[in-house]
Amino acid sequence: METKTATKIAIQGIKGSFHHQVATVWFGRDAELEECLSFHVLVQSLVNKEATTGIMALENSIAGSIIPNYALIDHNNLHIIGEHYLNISMNLMALPGQTIADIKEVHSHPMALLQCNEFFRQFTEIKLVESADTAESARFIQQNNLKGIAAIGSPAAAELFDLELLAENIHNIQNNQTRFVIVKTQNSAVPEADINKASVKFTLEDTPGSLATVLNVMNNCKLNLSKIQSMPIAETPFKYSFFVDVVFEKYKHYQKAKSILELMTTEFKVLGEYKNGKI
């Protein structure tokens, strides 16, 4: 990973979380962190200038999109300046000297629980409890010396909070990845030569074939549509905004498509132009 300017980094969760792992990759182990126990708090820390850069999970290969985060980025006019795909290892951990038979509750972030729901079908007596963060759940167990309660998280969290792994890699599908985006309140000057991916949002007139026409423009301009996510527009029931990621070889192809789509859509907004993290 290329060197990035050291800044105060807002992450969802605490040290030992998967967001912390991404912060380490991007900004180094000595990066100053702003630990936030919700994505809303993370965004507010950027808006209030308590942090200069944020890291937000946006989608998981098992659990799908974290749809509220699209709205947070959009409504707060954040700019995506980069992305990182992290291989996720979900592990069951508890205070030492216990077995799974001793566990009555498992605490973790809702996305972590969702990624591991098949594992817990064989343990119907275990209660699954949603929490703010994977690593925070591990810390909570350690600080309160809680036996009979386990957490789901990374091996780093288990090591950091002196917990023992009861089961490793318990996520539903072994190839488990989460896509994280790096966000700022101001657009970063990513060199044009490095930009080969963009995230945009648009809305359309409610006319037959309007979305198909937009997709044809992207195709004709040599853009590869890598993601499309619809989101209801609260003020107008059953109308939708579309959040789209496109990958391209030449920036000029994207520029051409952007100029056309600005004319074709009722609203067109660039959420970020950056380097493709999945190469």
C-alpha positions in Angstrom: 0.0 0.0 0.0 1.4 3.4 -0.9 2.2 5.9 1.8 -0.6 8.1 2.9 -0.5 11.3 4.9 -0.8 10.6 8.7 -4.0 12.0 10.1 -6.5 11.3 12.8 -8.6 8.4 11.6 -12.2 7.7 12.6 -13.1 4.0 12.7 -16.2 2.2 13.6 -15.3 0.2 16.6 -12.1 0.0 18.7 -8.6 -1.3 18.4 -8.8 -5.0 17.5 -11.7 -4.4 15.1 -11.7 -5.1 11.4 -11.9 -1.3 10.8 -8.7 -1.0 12.9 -7.0 -3.6 10.6 -7.8 -1.4 7.5 -6.5 1.7 9.3 -3.3 -0.1 10.0 -2.9 -1.1 6.3 -3.7 2.4 5.0 -2.1 4.6 7.6 0.3 2.5 9.6 0.3 1.1 13.1 1.0 4.4 14.7 -2.0 6.2 13.2 -4.0 8.2 15.7 -7.5 6.7 16.0 -10.9 8.2 16.8 -12.9 5.1 18.1 -16.6 5.4 17.3 -19.2 2.8 18.4 -21.6 3.7 15.5 -21.2 4.8 11.9 -23.4 7.9 12.7 -20.9 8.9 15.4 -18.0 8.3 13.0 -19.6 10.6 10.4 -20.2 13.3 13.0 -16.6 13.1 14.1 -15.7 14.0 10.5 -18.3 16.7 10.1 -17.2 18.2 13.5 -13.5 18.0 12.4 -12.6 15.8 15.3 -11.1 13.4 12.7 -9.9 14.2 9.2 -10.4 10.8 7.6 -12.9 8.0 8.2 -13.0 4.3 7.4 -16.5 2.7 6.7 -17.5 -0.8 5.8 -19.8 -0.7 2.9 -20.6 -4.3 1.9 -19.7 -7.8 2.7 -19.5 -10.8 0.4 -21.8 -12.9 2.6 -24.1 -10.4 4.3 -24.4 -7.9 1.4 -24.6 -4.1 1.5 -24.7 -1.9 4.6 -27.4 0.3 3.1 -27.6 3.0 5.8 -23.9 3.8 5.1 -24.7 4.8 1.6 -27.2 7.3 3.0 -24.7 8.6 5.6 -22.1 9.2 2.9 -24.6 10.9 0.6 -26.5 13.1 3.1 -23.3 14.3 4.8 -21.5 15.0 1.4 -18.6 12.8 2.2 -16.1 11.9 -0.5 -14.8 8.4 -1.1 -11.0 8.7 -1.8 -10.1 5.0 -1.7 -11.2 1.5 -0.9 -9.8 -1.6 0.6 -11.0 -5.3 0.5 -10.2 -7.2 3.7 -10.4 -10.9 4.1 -12.5 -11.5 7.2 -11.9 -14.3 9.7 -14.7 -14.6 12.2 -13.8 -16.5 15.3 -15.7 -17.5 18.5 -13.8 -16.4 21.6 -14.3 -16.4 25.4 -12.4 -16.3 28.7 -9.9 -19.1 28.9 -10.9 -22.5 30.3 -14.3 -22.8 28.7 -15.8 -24.9 25.9 -18.7 -24.1 23.6 -20.9 -26.1 25.9 -20.4 -23.5 28.6 -21.5 -20.6 26.4 -25.0 -19.2 26.9 -24.8 -16.0 24.9 -22.7 -14.7 22.0 -22.3 -10.9 21.5 -21.1 -9.2 18.3 -21.9 -6.7 15.7 -25.1 -7.5 13.7 -23.1 -8.0 10.4 -20.8 -10.5 12.2 -23.7 -12.4 13.6 -25.3 -12.5 10.1 -22.1 -13.8 8.5 -22.0 -16.7 11.1 -25.7 -17.6 11.4 -25.2 -21.1 9.8 -22.6 -22.0 12.5 -25.1 -21.3 15.3 -27.9 -23.4 13.9 -26.2 -26.3 15.6 -26.3 -24.5 19.0 -29.9 -23.4 19.3 -29.5 -23.0 23.1 -27.1 -20.1 22.5 -28.6 -16.6 22.5 -27.2 -14.2 19.9 -26.9 -10.6 21.1 -26.2 -7.6 18.9 -23.6 -5.2 20.0 -21.8 -2.1 18.7 -18.6 -3.7 17.6 -16.8 -7.1 17.4 -13.7 -6.0 19.3 -15.8 -4.0 21.9 -17.7 -7.2 22.7 -14.4 -9.0 23.3 -13.2 -6.1 25.6 -16.5 -6.1 27.5 -16.1 -9.8 28.3 -12.5 -9.3 29.5 -13.2 -6.2 31.6 -16.2 -7.7 33.3 -14.7 -11.2 33.6 -17.8 -12.7 32.0 -18.0 -16.5 31.9 -20.7 -18.1 29.8 -20.5 -15.3 27.3 -18.5 -15.3 24.0 -17.8 -12.8 21.3 -17.3 -13.1 17.5 -14.3 -11.2 16.2 -10.8 -11.3 14.7 -7.8 -13.3 16.1 -6.3 -9.8 16.8 -9.2 -9.0 19.2 -8.8 -12.4 21.0 -5.0 -11.7 21.5 -5.6 -8.1 22.5 -8.2 -9.0 25.2 -6.7 -12.3 26.4 -9.5 -14.4 25.1 -9.3 -18.0 23.9 -10.6 -19.1 20.5 -13.3 -21.7 20.9 -13.9 -22.1 17.1 -12.1 -20.6 14.2 -13.3 -19.3 10.8 -17.0 -19.8 11.7 -18.4 -17.6 8.9 -20.8 -19.2 6.4 -18.5 -19.1 3.4 -14.8 -19.3 3.7 -14.1 -16.7 1.1 -15.4 -13.9 3.2 -14.5 -10.3 2.2 -15.6 -6.9 3.3 -15.2 -3.8 1.3 -14.2 -0.7 3.2 -14.1 2.9 1.9 -11.9 5.7 3.0 -13.9 8.9 3.3 -13.2 12.6 3.9 -15.4 15.7 4.0 -13.3 17.3 1.2 -12.4 15.6 -2.0 -8.8 14.3 -2.1 -6.6 15.2 -5.0 -6.1 11.6 -6.2 -4.0 12.0 -9.4 -6.1 11.5 -12.5 -3.7 8.9 -13.8 -4.5 6.7 -10.7 -8.3 7.1 -10.9 -9.9 4.0 -12.5 -13.0 3.7 -10.3 -15.9 6.0 -9.4 -18.9 5.9 -7.1 -21.9 8.0 -8.3 -25.5 8.6 -7.3 -28.4 9.5 -9.6 -32.1 9.7 -9.8 -34.3 9.3 -12.9 -37.6 10.3 -14.3 -40.2 7.6 -13.7 -40.4 6.6 -17.4 -40.2 3.2 -19.1 -36.6 2.2 -20.0 -34.9 5.2 -18.2 -32.5 3.0 -16.2 -31.8 0.8 -19.2 -30.8 3.9 -21.2 -28.4 5.0 -18.5 -26.8 1.5 -18.3 -26.4 1.6 -22.1 -24.6 4.9 -21.9 -22.2 3.4 -19.4 -21.6 0.4 -21.6 -21.1 2.5 -24.7 -18.5 4.6 -22.8 -16.6 1.5 -21.9 -17.4 1.6 -18.2 -17.8 -1.7 -16.3 -20.6 -1.5 -13.8 -19.3 -3.3 -10.7 -22.1 -2.4 -8.3 -25.6 -1.0 -8.4 -27.7 -0.3 -5.2 -31.1 1.2 -5.2 -32.4 3.2 -2.2 -35.9 4.5 -1.6 -36.4 8.3 -1.7 -38.2 9.0 1.6 -40.0 12.1 0.3 -41.4 10.3 -2.8 -42.7 6.8 -2.0 -41.7 4.0 -4.4 -39.2 6.2 -6.2 -35.5 5.3 -5.9 -32.0 6.7 -6.1 -29.3 4.5 -7.6 -25.8 4.2 -6.2 -23.4 2.9 -8.8 -19.8 1.9 -8.9 -18.0 1.9 -12.3 -14.6 0.7 -13.2 -12.7 2.0 -16.3 -9.4 1.8 -18.0 -9.2 5.4 -19.2 -10.4 8.5 -17.2 -11.6 10.2 -20.4 -14.2 7.4 -20.9 -15.6 8.1 -17.5 -15.5 11.9 -18.1 -17.6 11.4 -21.3 -20.1 9.2 -19.6 -20.4 11.7 -16.7 -21.1 14.6 -19.0 -23.9 12.6 -20.7 -25.4 11.3 -17.5 -25.5 14.8 -16.0 -28.0 15.7 -18.8 -30.0 12.5 -18.7 -30.7 12.3 -14.9 -32.8 14.4 -12.6 -29.9 14.4 -10.1 -26.3 13.3 -10.6 -23.7 13.3 -7.8 -20.2 12.0 -7.7 -19.5 10.4 -4.4 -15.8 9.6 -5.2 -13.2 9.1 -7.8 -10.4 6.8 -6.7 -8.1 3.8 -7.4 -9.8 0.4 -7.6 -8.8 -1.5 -4.5 -9.6 -5.0 -6.0 -6.9 -5.6 -8.6 
